[in-house]
Amino acid sequence: RKEVEQDPGPFNVPEGATVAFNCTYSNSASQSFFWYRQDCRKEPKLLMSVYSSGNEDGRFTAQLNRASQYISLLIRDSKLSDSATYLCAAQYGNKLVFGAGTILRVKS
Amino acid sequence: EPEVTQTPSHQVTQMGQEVILRCVPISNHLYFYWYRQILGQKVEFLVSFYNNEISEKSEIFDDQFSVERPDGSNFTLKIRSTKLEDSAMYFCAIRVPEAFFGQGTRLTVV
């Protein structure tokens, strides 16, 4: 089983839609989780940190389910500018282990 | 938000040549990381560096790779004899505790 696994997508959604991504992790000892946004050929940029059950920031909500070992990211009212690859990362010791990313395309 | 600057932004090198990638954080940090991302693939951990020593390294980080902090501010990744498969984006990161990445160096080995 991969350490961090994501549905690669792509998710093609219209503007204004709500979209959700899931990410599963294999190491139950992981304590911290993160969602990053990555634009083409750019560095990953931190979107949200998830330390306990969840976190909300504007249109973005992240949730953590430790029993099932998955993290989710919900984006409400999608904008064209939300089009990007969304990376899930789990902290293993002092390093981050990333999923392969989920591609989101928001269309007008 | 902490800032990390990487140089060069793009480097093309011939197979077998040595390359040095540089990272300069704006403020003082103890933890530094190098990650790489081969085009179309996931971001992979290479090495972590704490208090001027390697604290952890991945299987990718073999004898061809080395890291150092030569002058207390720059943090470098050296690849001694580049191979075609070393072509990738290389990201330096600091952690506070989330990882913040530099803009990356695109290494192309020809």
Interface residues (C-beta under 8 A of the other chain):
Chain A: S32 F34 R41 K42 E43 P44 K45 L46 S49 L87 A89 Q91 G93 N94 K95 L96 V97 F98 G99 A100 G101
Chain B: Y31 Y33 Y35 Q41 K42 V43 E44 F45 S48 Y50 S55 E56 M89 F91 R95 P97 E98 A99 F100 F101 G102 Q103 G104 R106
